[in-house]
Amino acid sequence: MHKKMHRIRCIILLLYTLGIHAQPPLTVTYSPQNTCALAGSSVLLTCSYTLPQNYYFGAGYWYKTDGQKHVTLVKASETRVKYDYNSPECSVMINNLIPSDSGVYEYRIMAPSFTYLQGKYGVTLSVTDLHVLLTAGTVTEGGNVTLTCDTNCKQKADIIFIWYKNTQPTRHRAINNTLHLNPVSSEDAGSYSCAFRGHEQHRSPDTALDVRYAPRNTAVLVDHHGEIVLGESVNLTCRSDANPPVHTYTWYRKMGTQISLLGGGQSYVVANISYETSGLYYCVAQNSVGEQHSAAVSVPIAGQGWAKYVAIRILIVVALLLLPYLLCLRCKSSAPQKTGSTTISQQEADSSPVYNNIVTSDPL
């Protein structure tokens, strides 16, 4: 008999726990009825209730359903879930939220004599992770890309999103949960994440944006110390900044208006230097986006400068030596022709009429 009564009591308790024993309804108001929280954060669920007439509070419990009528008791703990069964205060704090905490939470009261009271509705909790979605993970400089801070929260209009690039707030202006980059610059490349304002410590995982661009800052480096003498070799290196990296380097030599193709590779060796190998050298760096020419550099040979200096001095000395002779010629060409002038004067004198030998006679 005693075992039978104990079994009946257990069945009754089970029925009360499952909430299927017919009891007066408990009027419970949850505010808000839907709430969204980030994984890893904390949330406080609160409600208010009105007991039916002739009932008073005995103990309060929170239950959770996953939407498929699986009801479980929310057990209080010292760290994650905090509420007092014996307190009439209708609230529960859940810390360090995980996705499985999502569900509908209901507050139920156990009145004296094992009377079990519950409301009709509960509060819906959505625990969400944040992650960044990109229209394209790789974009060419000058193009455009849109980043979206994705979340399962439905009330997105009430949420202010904050964007980060390489853990620092981005300079770009966001619209709701999207970030538009147009046009894209190589400076926009990096790792992006997002967060809710007020929950900045719970940012989304980083998502990388790769920006491709043609070679730039292409230059030739001359690997040689001191003066270059005849017969030596000099190593030339082509350096360039590009994404993706440069896949083809081409070398050229320019002499006057003539351009010669020398070969490929990031480095080029000018072997057995002579006056015939002199000229201007430059490289062309190329990747899948474009190409760029470097500035041309010369490979001077020791003594070339002195030879030019000596040649110039010789020309100056020759010019100085020739200058008096040239001036003398100029003076001679501009002097008057005296012999010719004297002859002409004499001729003019001889051409005058002579009247001394004319004899005049008196008229008869």
Secondary structure, 3 states (H helix, E strand, C coil): CHHHHHHHHHHHHHHHHHCCCCCCCCEEEECCCEEEEECCCCEEEEEEEECCCCCCCCEEEEEEECCCCCEEECCCCCCCEECCCCCCCCEEEECCCCHHHCEEEEEEEEEHHHEEEECCCCEEEEEECCEEEECCCEEECCCCEEEEEECCCCCHHHCCEEEEECCEECCCCEECCEEEECCCCHHHCEEEEEEECCCCCCCCCCEEEEEEEEEEEEEEEEECCCCCCCCCCEEEEEEEEEECCCCEEEEEEEECCEEEEEEECCEEEECCCCHHHCCEEEEEEECCCCEEECCCEECCCCCHHHHHHHHHHHHHHHHHHHHHHHHHHHHHHHCCCHHHHHHHHHHHHHCCCCCCCCCCCCCC
